Amino acid sequence: MNLKAIRQVLTVFCIFFLVFGGVFVLFINMKQQPKKTEDATIVPSMEHVEIDKNNLRTYLNHTKEEVEQAIGNSMIIIELNGITVATPNQNYSYFLFLEENKVKAIMFQKNEGELSVDGIKLGETLQGQKQTLEQNYNYKSYLFQGAKFDLYNKKDGNYVLGFAVQEETNRISGILLYMKEYEDTVLKQGLGSQNGVEWEYTGFILEDSDKQYIEKETLEKISERELILAKSEIYARYGYQFEDENIQRVFNRTEWYEPKQLKDDFSEKDMNPYERENIRRIEEVIQEKTGS
């Protein structure tokens, strides 16, 4: 692969991945979208879905070799930041993010042939899909390099479907799918990375972290991203101003946060015993999740 091609891949990777994403999404046992009148609840378990070469959603959780056999083409393999990425050709119409040789996330960024995600194609609008999405998926909104990215988390399912939508035209410019189990990897370049995904923070993750000790079992059920924000919100209560611009923007959008103290002016001695211990516990669980 020449230098120009590598730059193209890196650019696309930074724009969409995650998580995402991936970047995407990035990404998840990722969700998908039915066609206009189809019901998403009929989507079977990802473990047993037969690959339809024109429906990218069906690639999830299959091996690279199974995908290659279905599409009749060998995949180009790229190693980026320790993540194995496969793409069908130098058109880079989509990227598959592999873990243990299985597809865990997909970034769809260029129309090619009949490719779609359950009938949804790039360039279309989401009008007509909203009712099905609202009935069958939980909604989250992310910002990616300042662009809104809508994620739909399948209720009682194991995948997530995300759309990047152009504000001017309201048309889909990118689609991200990922297995829920892969979400931390998809979004890991979010907080702490200028090119990452910023979570739209709508309320306290651990509302009582200043009033009671949070059990480790509770923390282990929270994603790495949410743990980072849960720790940060303890500092944010004191008006702590974060050096990380992404985290700072998260709390700037809340009604209760009032920036008061810079890092050099702040001391954890001002915190109560619950807060100091909960920070320690959160850091411990983050280390266990990341292996660092």
N, C-alpha and C positions, 0 to 999 in steps of 0.2 A: 504494500500500500504506500503511495507516495505521500510527501509531506502535506500537500494540499488536501488530500483525502483525509489524512489524520486530523488536520485542523478542522475540517468540516464535522468530523465525528465528535471531536472535543467540544466544538461550539454547540452542537445539538445536545450533547450530554449535559452541558452546563445549563442550557436553557430549559430543558424539560425534566431532568432527573432529580432523582433522587435519590430512602423513601426512599421519586419520585424519587425527582425525581426525579432519585433512583437512583440525580437526579439524579422519575418519576418516578414518580410513582412512582427517584424516584426510587417506593410502589407495596404483594398482596395477593392474597387470593382475591383478585380484583373483580370488580363487578362489571356488569355490563348492562347493556341496554337492549331492550326488545325493540322490535320494529313498532311502528305507530300503534298497531292494535294488538300486539302480542303482550302477554303477561309475563313479567320477569320472574314470577314465582315458579314457573315451570322449569327453570334452568336446573339441571340435575347436578349432583355432586361432581366437583372438578376431577375427582379421581377416575371417573368413568365416562367422561365426555370424549367421544370420538372426534378426531381432528377434522375440521372442515377448512381446507386451505384458504378459503376466502373470508373466514370468520376468525379474526385474531384471538378472540376470547377463548376459543377452543384449544389454543396452544398452551394455555396455562397448565402447569404441573406435568407436562409431557417432557421427555428428554429431547435434547438437540437432534439426536438421530431420528427419532419419531417424527419430528417436524420436517427434517430434511427429506424423509421418505414421502411425507404427505405433499410437500410442495414440489418434489422432484428436482431439488437443487441443493447444493452444498452451501453451508453457511460460512461467512467470513467471521473469524474469531478475533476479538480485540480485548486486550487487558487494560482496564482503566482503574486506577486507584484501588487495585486489589480485587476488582469486580470483573467477572468474565462476561463480555457482551458479544452477542452474535447478531449478524445482519445478513440478509439474503443476497445482497449485491451492493455495488458501489453507488446505487441510487439512494441508499439509506432510507428507504421508505418506512422501515420500522426497525426497532432494536429489541432483542430479547435479552433479559438479564438472567443469568444462570447461577444457580447454587446447587452444588452436587450434581451438575449436569442437567438439572431440571429447570424449566422456565418458571421464574417466580414473579417477573414483572415484564411488561411490554410497553414500549413507547411508540406510538403511531403518529408520524409527523409529515408524511407525504403520500398523497393519493397515488395508487398504482393498480391498474386493472380493476377487479371487483372487490378489492380488500375493504373490509368494514369490521365493525364490532357489533355483532348482532344486528346487522342492517344499517347501523349508523356510520356515516362516512364523514371524512373531513370536508369542510366547506358548507355542511348543512347547518341549520339552526336547531336549537333544542326545543323549539315550540312544537307541541304535539307529544313530546316525551315527558313533559313536566309532571303530568298527573300520575303516570306510571312510576316515575322516579320517586315522587313524594309518597306514594303508597307503599313502595317496596324497599326504599333505601333511606338511611339516615344521612343527613347532609352536613358537610363541613366545608368551610371556605378557607383557602390558603392564598397567600400572596407569593408569587415567584418572580423575583426581579421586578417587583412593582406591579406585575400583572396578576389579575385574579384567576385562581384555579379552583374550580368546583369539584369536590370529591363526593361521590355517592357510595356510602358504605352499605353493602347488602345486608338487610335485616335477616338475622338467623342464617347468614351465609358466611363464606370464608374468602371473599374477594372484594376489591374496591374498584370503582370506575371513576376516572377523573377526566374533566374537560377543561381545556384552555379555550376561552371564547374571546374573540376580538370585540372590543366594546363598540367600535364604529359600526360594524355590520351584524353583530350578535351571532356570528358564524363560528363554528368549531375550527380552531387552528391546530389543535393537538389533542390526542387522547392517550391517557395513561391507565393501564390496568396493573394491579398487583395483588398478590396473595396477602391476606391480613398478617400472616405470620412473618412476612417480609417487610413490613411497614417501616420498622426502625432503620433498615438498610436503605430503603427508598428515600427516606426523609432525613437521613443522618447528616447530610450536608446542609441542613437548614439552619438551625440556631448556631451561631458562631461562624457562619460563612456568608459573605456578601452575595455570593451567587446562589444561595440556597433558598429553601422554602421557609416562609415565615407563617407561623400558625396564627390564625385569627382568634385571639384570646377573648372569650366571652364571659368568664367568671372564674372564681377560685377553683383550683383543682383539689386542694386540701384546705378547705375553708377554716378548719379548726386547728391548723398546725401551730397556732400561737396559744392554744388553750389546752391541748392534750397531746400526749405522745402518740404518734402514728405507728401502728404495728407493722412489722416487716412484711407480713403476709399481704397487707393492703398495698404496700409500695410495690411489691413484686408483680401485682396485677396491672400496674401502670406502665405505659410505654416509656422508652428512654426520653423521648421529646417532652412528654408531659412531666416526667420527673425533673428535667432541667427547669421547666417553668414553675413547677411546684416549689423547688428550692428558691428560684428567683423571686417568687411572689412573697416569700418571707422577708427578703431584703426590701422588696418594693413597698411593703407596709411602712417602712421607715423613711421612704422618700429617697432610697438609694438610687444614684444615677449610674447606669450600667455602661461599661466600656464597650460591650458588644452592641453595635447599632441595631441589630435585628431584635434583640431582647428589649432594648430601650423603646423601640417603636411599638412592640407588643403592649407594653404597659402605658405608653403615651396615649393609646387609644381607649384606655379605661377611664371611667368617671372618677374613681376613687384615688388614683395614683397622683401624688404631688411631688415632683422631683425637688429634693432639698439638699441632699448630701452627696458630695463627691467621694470617691473611694478613699482618698487620703484623710477625709474628715470623719469617716465612719468607723465604728468599732463594734465588733460582735458582743462586746461586754454590755452594750446597751440592750441586747436581746434578753428575753426571759429564758429560763431553763428549758421550757418546752421547745422553743424555736431553735436553740443551739443544738439540742439533742436530735431534733427532727432533721436538721441540716446534715448532721453526722450520719443519720440513718439513710437519708436519701442518697448521699454521696456513696455510701457503702453499697447500696443496691445498684446504683449506676455503674460502679466499678465491676460488680458481678455480671451485669448485663453486657458490658463492653469488653470484659476480660482484661481491663487495664488497671 
